[in-house]
Amino acid sequence: MAFDKPYTPQKDSLASSVCGFFRNNPDELLSLDDITDKFMVTRSNVHSLLGRCVETELLRRTLNQDGEYIYRPGARLPKTAPQDLPESTPKSPKEVAKAAKPRAAPLPAVHLPDIDEVLIEDGIPLPARGQPRRCWAPLLHKLQVGQSAELPAQVKAVLSKDITVAHAANAGRFTVKIYPDTARLRVWRVS
């Protein structure tokens, strides 16, 4: 796509912040979750807000082996030499709060159950909205409306693509609640 004038993201926009991050960290990769945490934006509009940067090759968007979108520096992103970097990079309020908190211990390794081992339950109340939706494709097919199943929280990164595909195929509607204190999540079929 040809443009008359080279595209420069608007100052203080998500596009400007992400491009600035990659100028200072050219070997890094950012997932959608990384971008939402680091730049305090909602996941649903990240692709739209960074679309022009992808079109103009300032950023590159790919899928990793788990089917999650990953952003990296694009071929046309200007390089910043380390001596050109500011003395201190301003941090967002969320980054300042995150640095002040002690880092949580990593979740323990768990045995992931086979689909046939997962207990499907009736009558578990649906939690409040606001948590990301995630599920395994084979489990989606087994769940009936009103049923839910509990899984280890460690599988959440792999689940988003499967539930998106199920929703797009009109194979039911599902929602998930993650319980960080127990390192578990629960999947509900809602329709």
Sequence and secondary structure as in RCSB ss.txt:
>XXXX:A:sequence
MAFDKPYTPQKDSLASSVCGFFRNNPDELLSLDDITDKFMVTRSNVHSLLGRCVETELLRRTLNQDGEYIYRPGA
RLPKTAPQDLPESTPKSPKEVAKAAKPRAAPLPAVHLPDIDEVLIEDGIPLPARGQPRRCWAPLLHKLQVGQSAE
LPAQVKAVLSKDITVAHAANAGRFTVKIYPDTARLRVWRVS
>XXXX:A:secstr
   SS     TTSHHHHHHHHHHH TT  EEHHHHHHHHT  GGGHHHHHHHHHHTTSEEEEE TTS EEEEE T
TS    GGGS SS    HHHHHHHHS             GGGS EEE      S S     HHHHHH  TTEEEE
EEGGGHHHHHHHHHHHHHTTS  EEEEEETTTTEEEEEE  
